[in-house]
C-alpha cells in the first residue's frame, strides 16, 4: 500500500534500476523500485497476521472452538488464545509502522482520499481494463481502485484491531456486545478485499501481471508495468532522478 522510491545514489541502487555504466546513455531504466525494504517488511507482517487472524477467526466463527485448528495444534494453544495473540502482534506492527512512517502518513492519506476528474470513468472501465491491460491514465500514486481498497483495508483493519483489543480486555456488557458486532461486520468487507488483493497480486488478471514484483524480489518493478499502472508516479520518479 505504500509507494516509496529509493533515494540512494549508490552503484548498487542504480544497477537495481537498470542504471549505471552498463546501461547505454540516454536509455530509460528498465527497472524501478516501487517499495523499499522497510515498506515490504511492514506489508509482509501486516498481511501475514491478517491471514492468520482470518483463519483462526473463521474457525471460531463456524463454531469449531472445541476442535483445535492446525494452527492451534502447531502453536499448542487454543484458537481463542491464538487469535488474541496474533491480534496483539498486529497491533504492535501497526504501532511500529506509525512510529517509523509518521512523516509519510499525511502523504498516504492525501493520496488515498484524493478524487480527480476522470476517476469515475476509470472505475467504470476497470472491469474491461483488467482483462485487456489497457488502463486509462490517472493522477496520483495509487489508481482509483487502489484508493478504494486502501480505504476499506486500512480503515477496516483499524476497526478490527480496535474492536478486538476491546473484546480482549472487556468481559461482557453492552459495550462488549457492540464491539463484537463491529468486529464481525467489518470482517466481511476486509476478507473480500484481502482475497481481491491476493488475486490481483497473483497475476491471474492480465492487467495486473507483474504487479507482485512491487512488493517482492526487492521491489524491483519493470518500468513498463509501472507506466501502465501508475504513470503519474513513474513520471514523478523520473523527474526526480533527472533533477
ABEGO torsion letter per residue (X at the ends): XBBBBBABABAAAAAAAGBEAABBBGBBBABBBABBAAAAAAAAAAAAAAAAAAAAAAAAAAGAAABBBAAAAAAGBBAAAAAAAAAAAAAAAAAAAAAAAAAAAAAAAAAAABBBBGAAAAAAAAAAAAAAGBBBBBBEABBAAAAAAAAAAAAAAAAAAAAAAAAAABBEEAAAAAAAAAAAAAAAAAAAAAAAAAAAAAGABAAABGAAAAABGGGBBBAAAAAAABAAAAAAAAAAAAX
